[in-house]
Amino acid sequence: MIAIANIKKLLKDTLSNAEILSLLADNKVYFLHANKPSTPYLEYEIFDENGEEWAENKEIATNYYVQVDIFSKVDYTNIENKIKEKMINAGFDRSMCADLFENDTQLFHKAMRFFITL
């Protein structure tokens, strides 16, 4: 079983790729919530995890379900494509994506979900 700190590191390292960061206004990614960021920006989170395999009453493999959110005032297609590429290359499978609009912030929002078993 991989420690939760390791999945967080894998996520941050994958999303902090120079090609992704160069497309973001603040050149960084935010875990859970960004406080007054410039757009476009990216937030990520682990929204679920559960045991996948056990041996001798110990969990030896865990499913991690993550969401990556892009927030932007303009077209975010390049960011979206680069995130898909880097996440899949890191071993994540994509489970769904949704194009949204946040009325309160007037931002376009792309929610992307991925999962990995470690």
KALIN-V878404 format. One record per pair of residues at least 4 apart in sequence whose C-alpha atoms are under 7 Angstrom apart, sorted by the first residue. I is the first residue (numbers start at 1). J is the second residue. Records with the same first field share a line. If there is no record, write none. Layout:
I=J ; J
This chain:
1=59 ; 60 ; 61 ; 62 ; 118
2=6 ; 118
3=7
4=8
5=9
6=10
7=11
8=12
9=13
10=14
11=15
12=16
13=17
14=86 ; 87 ; 90
15=20 ; 29 ; 83
16=20 ; 21 ; 28 ; 29
17=21
18=22
19=23
20=24 ; 79 ; 82 ; 83
21=27 ; 28
22=27
23=79
24=28 ; 40 ; 41
25=38 ; 39 ; 40 ; 41
26=38
29=41 ; 42 ; 43
30=34 ; 42 ; 43 ; 44
31=43 ; 44 ; 45
32=43 ; 44 ; 45
33=43
34=43
37=41
39=71 ; 72 ; 73
40=71 ; 72 ; 73
41=70 ; 71 ; 72
42=68 ; 69 ; 70 ; 71
43=68 ; 69 ; 70
44=67 ; 68 ; 69
45=66 ; 67 ; 68
46=64 ; 65 ; 66 ; 67
47=65 ; 66 ; 67
48=64 ; 65
49=62 ; 63 ; 64 ; 65
50=62 ; 63 ; 64
51=59 ; 61 ; 62 ; 63
52=61 ; 62 ; 63
53=59 ; 60 ; 61
54=58 ; 59 ; 60 ; 61
55=59 ; 60
61=117 ; 118
62=117 ; 118
63=115 ; 116 ; 117 ; 118
64=115 ; 116 ; 117
65=114 ; 115 ; 116
66=113 ; 114 ; 115
67=111 ; 112 ; 113 ; 114
68=111 ; 112 ; 113
69=109 ; 110 ; 111 ; 112
70=109 ; 110 ; 111
71=107 ; 108 ; 109 ; 110
72=76 ; 107 ; 108 ; 109
73=107 ; 108
76=80
77=81
78=82
79=83
80=84
81=85
82=86
83=87
84=88
85=89
86=90
87=91 ; 92
88=92 ; 93
91=116
92=114 ; 115 ; 116
93=114 ; 115 ; 116
94=113 ; 114 ; 115
95=113 ; 114 ; 115
96=112 ; 113
97=111 ; 112 ; 113
98=110 ; 111 ; 112
99=109 ; 110 ; 111
100=108 ; 109 ; 110
101=106 ; 107 ; 108 ; 109
102=106 ; 107 ; 108 ; 109
